[in-house]
């Protein structure tokens, strides 16, 4: 493959990944690209939704849609009000590529400060978004919309994929559900008017009654009727398989045997679109996550204690997703969204649980220091037969208004010449072309504005394989990234992170995770066991430390690592802190997770038992994703008992629990891996 680097003027894009994805889509799709709809999450710089709508309407009439649900949010004083000027307002939009490109330009005329491009969406999704929310779950009179519950009731909400909400662990009777609200975000509406179906408890009970025969639920008929599974659709829900992540997670957070159902644990669930879950990088997630959170907040306000106008029941939200990339200081769009949207209010106590992540051994993070050398090289292995793009972010230290040229970066692809230098200054960019002149990779600098206030050099690499001949392929193999010291202090660090790019079970995206493979990285100890912590005194830039999920770097979430319960050892995959400090702050939001909990029963019994997708079935799954809902269950019990059940409470409980473990070697894992300590939580099943 003949490859050639060329210097090009930087496009002035706010987000280089958004710019790259839009241009690659245009290159590969041709004339059809201009008719595609994309979703995105925008951060406005002190503007309003009304002002954004007016400005876009004058320039791009008919080529964008601001979902009408923002109008519903405006009527809710507890949600962000898009009709008021807000310095950190985050808005979902559906738009054509030319609109997205205009919004993504630095210094644009629309008051947009940051752009987080989501997935391509269908016409049906846009149609559904352009109308006021379908009252599919609002058919009852207003007096029946409020559920009056007993004191001590705590609502548990789950945002995930593949949620088999008809499972017997989520019922309190044969045809009686504990699920107060279910939102299947990519289910087609029965009347063909769009996608996204919402069910309240009465509707779920009617479906249960319709599909229960001789004391047994016909699961296939139930989920097909609900739109949760459709074997004729090109997209799918993992609910059609024997096990699904969301079902398992929800059972650990709020599942109880039907005969012993907990009357004080109503459930709200949101099943994210399969296309969003399929992209493990989290790139497509933000717009759907905002919709999911807003739905949960609205529905939870309908669960009142003692009377229709009584206090709102406390809410515990479990979101068992994670990512590898981003600034890792709590200032990413999703981290700020979680902090902003799910913070407790005077009217409602809210707790949110997140996993620490499973990237401790993924070799996807490097911390580059120039204390001992003026140049550092990273060996990046880009996998063959990878059907998805790869992205590497090199985050600069915090910068003043005019950032200095911290480092210079050059990249050498396999069997190709080295690029010219890309500097940490505006406009610096190199583009890799194949023999036909098609772009297969880019290396460029951009500046992430406040509150992040850091420059980032991004390497974007095309797929190395494709079933579509229009996709321009990049070479697989070892790419060398050379960072050379610029105007940077000896104790400053450039954080280098590879975006997550895995294939989840059942999903056909063909992604393969790239990784750093420097010879200095020590994977195992002298007896061949994986080393879960960096060797003492190692100067290798590839680090296990600092791998905590980028979603979990905010102040509000309770973050949970994973451990093997039988011996109390932290799971080798459980990600670790520390995270970066926010600019101008003396300390980071956190050093690592707040606590660790069961993610494997033992070294032999891998994983934790939880619900399968069919009623009566149980399966095993592992990872920090299953540790988080176990702590969510504990937090809900604590709120019911009148405890604060916040981050400090969980950390204190973990410290008390940790002291009861038998001596280990080492006796206490690093706090950056386990937080306050190791919780002894029983397996509910």
Phi, psi and omega in degrees: 000118179276124184232148182214129175276144175224142174279134178225153175292136176297141187285352184078022181285145174294310182243113183294329179292319176300314179299315181296315181296319180295317181290322177294323177297318179295321180294322186272332185264338179074220185297333181291341185301325184292343181261001180284147173258138175239151170260154178202158173246125182250141168254124181269146182266073178079008180267193179231161176297320180299318179293320177297315181298318181294318181292317179291324180298326180288332185254331189224044182304131177081358182247013176207159174219125168266115187309137183293344179297340174296331176293323177294320178298326181296332180278352182257111184294344181270355177251162180301127185267108184288356178266000178246145177296128187221125183289350182224041184283130181243126189231137173276145177214148168248133184203159175284163185303322181295326177291315179299320179297318179294320180291334185269005179275134175299138180070027180295165184269013187248005178073023181267125182263319178222153179231129175241097184289131178264218184268162165293139183235160183276164175301325181296322178295318180293318178300316179296323181287336184278348178257158174301150184311133179298124182283037182300328180255018183235029187285341182279158174302157183304327182293339181262354181288332180274132175258120179270126185235168181281156174305145182093351179292136177230124178280133176248126180242144180229131172247118187194194175241162173054056182264110178274081191287354176270358182304147183298337179289349179250017179239155172247010176191172184302319180234035181228117184264152170266359181278114182277337179205134178227125180240110176261104196288335180245018176283132178291141177289145183301329182271004178074014185275358181158200179233159181103106180244136180242138180232136169263178186298322181296320180291322177296318179297323178295321176294319178299316180296320182296325188248017175257125182226130178054039176079010180230141177277131172277092188300315182299315180293322181298309184286330175293317179297324181282348183084009182283328175231145179206101185290348179269353184274146175291339176255162188212165171247141177293357173300338180285346179268175183287335176221149181215141184305310185295322179296314181298313181298314182295327179293322179288330181279322189211017181272138177218146176306140186304323183284344180236034186301141180277112184292342184256026178230066172297154186237141168236134184225145174231124176262112182292155178301143182299327181294329179287314180294325182302325180274094186290348179295339185085001183299323184271359197281321197306311182299318180292323180296320179298316178299319180296315181296316181297321178297315181298317181297318179296314183292323182294332179289348177273358180256105189244146183267121171087327184198161180302333178252020181283181180298149176285135179297144176302155185232131174243122183248127175250127179230092187269059174237159178206171178214171182256326192263188180100175185288341176057039176227011181087004182257000176295160185300317182289320178299318178291324178298316179297317179297319186283311188282330188247023172281145177298151177237168176301334182272339187207130172279129181231136172233141180232133182248132177229149174280155177290334183109164185241029189257014185304323182252015187280349182055042182248010183223136175226142175245107187263119177240147180250027181293326184248354182204155179272349179216140179229133179251140175242130177266114182256118177269111175263125192281147172289162178056032177265115184273005182234161180285160178238144181225134175238127180251132177247101186273124179283165171297169177298148190228155170287186183302323175248097186294144174284169178278085187299311183217164170241141186234137172229146183234136176241110177286169177298130175055040182213162181289161177283146178288165167287171185288135166254122182264160178277055178223153184302136175092352183279125187201141173233140182234133180261123181248150172272185185297335179269002179086008179278143179284128177240347177196157177218150176226117184207160182256144171213165180242125178274118187289178177305144008275358180288309175055049178220143173279155178216132172259123186246130171258117178250127184235129179296166174303154177264355177206157179197149172273354182254116182295346180282346181280129181271121192269144172263157179284143172273167179119203186269116172260130180258125178252117181251120178253126181246139184299133173242228180272076184224138179290150182301329182266003175277153185233139169263117181272120183249126186225133175268134177294144177297138186206066185248162172259116178282151181306127177094341183270135186265030187283346177067024180283147175223129187287124170281162185202159175277142186220045176297145182297336182285347183285122181261115185273323187229162178273191187292342178252013174086010178274143178302139179264110184278353177232156180293137180301141179300134177080001182289137175255016178292133182289340180283121190235144168277322176299140178087017182265003180309140181308136179297334177291335191261026185257006180276183182273329190279315188296147167270118188253135190234128171270177184242144178222160173272115192294326187294327181240358177074007179280140176295138177300138184298335182275346187293121187290156187235158168275194001278168175255172180282151175283148172287144182305131176082000180256142182288334183226158175285164177300329181198160175268337182181207176293167178275333180195171172235153183212173185305120170238345172220138178291319179199179177292339179263315178271083182290137176086185182232142180285135177203186187289138164276183185279343181255142184307133180089348184269149176227142181221170177251140170217152179230181182112165178295344176296334179265342174288321182300312180293334174295322176287327175301320177297317178295319179296318178298318177297321179295318177296321178299324181277002178088011177281164177290324176049043178254193182301314181296322180295316179295317180297318179295320178296322179292322178297317179295320180291322184297325182293345181271354179287147173294158180304138180236173178238099000284157184295329180229118177298160179302141179297332179292345177258322188247354181068224182296332181157192186253116181280140173262087181255133180287155170285121184300340186237000000 
